[in-house]
Amino acid sequence: MSETKEFDRKKAEEVLGRHPELRMIPGVMNTRVATKWIEGKDTGALSINLYVFKKKKLRGLKKTDRAPTSIEGIPIDIIELSSPDFKLGDTAPSKLPPEIQKRIAGGIKK
């Protein structure tokens, strides 16, 4: 990776770090710095990607629930997770009995 691209990635990661509210947008499952995609093609341009299970039409969203198109000059890209094998809650731990699921739940035990 060239020095310029490495600098751009670091800058974009710093911007993402300053904006944890992006994860609070309804429907956003994850965020990361990656490249922007348009019509299924990687443009190679860095962006802050917001991952959702299903994209929603802008018409149906309140302005407060919309993702910005860019933040601090870094474009935002909404990526729909569309793997046919992945379903919310369909994980190996979710198939375990409830009493075991409680023991393996995330968090810090004191």
N, C-alpha and C positions, 0 to 999 in steps of 0.2 A: 504494500500500500504506500502510495506516495506521501511525503510529509504534509502536503496541503490537505489531502483527504483525511489523514490521521488527525490533523488539527481540527478539521471540520467535524469529525466524529466526536472528538473530545468536547468541542463547543456544544454540539447538539446534546450530548449526554449531560453536560452541566445545565443546559436549559431544561431538560427533562427533570433533572434533580430538583430544580427550583420550582417545579410545578406539579406537586403531588395531587393537586385537584383534578388533573386529567384522569386519574384512576377513579375519581368519584362521579364521573359522568355516567348516568344510567346506561347499563348495558356493556360498559367497558370492562373486560376481563383482565387485560394486561396491557402494558405499554413497553416500548423499547425503541431504540434508535436503529433504524434499518434503512433500506432503500424504498423509494416510492414506486408503486406499481400503477400503471394505467392500462386499462382494458386487458388485463392478464399479462402485461409485459413489464419487466423490470427496467425502470428508466436509468438506474445507476445513481440517481440523485438522492442524497441523504434526506431523511424525514423522520419525524417522530410518529411511529405507528401505534395506533390504538386498535386493539384486537377485540372484536365483538362476535357473538354467535350469529347474530342476524342484523344486517343493516336495516335501518328504518327510513321511511320517506321523510324529508324535511317538513312537509306539510303537516304531518301528524305530531311533530315535536314542539314542545314549548321552547322558546328562545333560551331559557335557562338550562335546558337539557341537551342543547346542541354542542357539538365539539367545534372548537375554532378551526379555521382553515389553516392558520399558522400561529406560531407563538414565538415571540422574540426573533422573527425573521426565518424561523425554521418551519417548513411546511408540515402539515399534519396529514397523515394518510390513515383512513379507516380500513382495516383489513377484516373481512368476514372469515371466521373459522368455519370451514365447510367440509371437514373430513366426515365421510359417511360412517366411520367406525367410532366416532367420538360423540358421546351424549353426556349432558350435564348429569352428574351423579352416577354415571356408569363407569366406576373405577373398581379396581380389585378390592380395596378396603370396603367399598359400598356393598359388596357381596358377602361380607363377613357378618356374623351375628352382631346385633346392636351392642351387647355388653363388651365385645372386643373393639368395635368401632370407637366407643367412648375412651378406651384405654389408649388408642393410637391417635386420638385427635391432636391437632397441632397446639402448640403453646409451650409455656415454660412451667415446669413443676418445681415448686419450692420445697 
